[in-house]
Amino acid sequence: MHNYVARQPIFDKHNMVIGYELLYRSGTNNNYSTCNSDRATSELINNSLLVIGFNTLTLGKKAFINFTKNLLEQDLPTCYLRILR
């Protein structure tokens, strides 16, 4: 099974990369092809933390992840922050 994550650099006013937006990808076509956004975000985080490695993806910089309203209401971001600490 393959795991895919895209990262979009985020630049400061001096064109220095300050972090990355991490994006779910379902395959090598570099697109998002699922209608379940909760599942996509959950898979993105699991792949980023457990499979690929968070520091490998971000090179030690900040990561930004989009969460659905449902996952925010379930306090999922806080759960993952506890894991990272």
FENQUIWO-V622998 format. One record per residue. N is the residue number from 0. RES is the residue in one small letter. SS is DSSP state (H for helix, E for strand, - for the rest). Layout:
N_RES_SS + N_RES_SS
This chain:
0_m_- + 1_h_- + 2_n_- + 3_y_E + 4_v_E + 5_a_E + 6_r_E + 7_q_E + 8_p_E + 9_i_E + 10_f_E + 11_d_- + 12_k_- + 13_h_- + 14_n_- + 15_m_- + 16_v_E + 17_i_E + 18_g_E + 19_y_E + 20_e_E + 21_l_E + 22_l_E + 23_y_E + 24_r_E + 25_s_- + 26_g_- + 27_t_- + 28_n_- + 29_n_- + 30_n_- + 31_y_- + 32_s_- + 33_t_- + 34_c_- + 35_n_- + 36_s_H + 37_d_H + 38_r_H + 39_a_H + 40_t_H + 41_s_H + 42_e_H + 43_l_H + 44_i_H + 45_n_H + 46_n_H + 47_s_H + 48_l_H + 49_l_H + 50_v_H + 51_i_H + 52_g_- + 53_f_H + 54_n_H + 55_t_H + 56_l_H + 57_t_H + 58_l_- + 59_g_- + 60_k_- + 61_k_E + 62_a_E + 63_f_E + 64_i_E + 65_n_- + 66_f_- + 67_t_- + 68_k_H + 69_n_H + 70_l_H + 71_l_H + 72_e_H + 73_q_- + 74_d_- + 75_l_H + 76_p_H + 77_t_H + 78_c_H + 79_y_H + 80_l_H + 81_r_H + 82_i_H + 83_l_H + 84_r_-
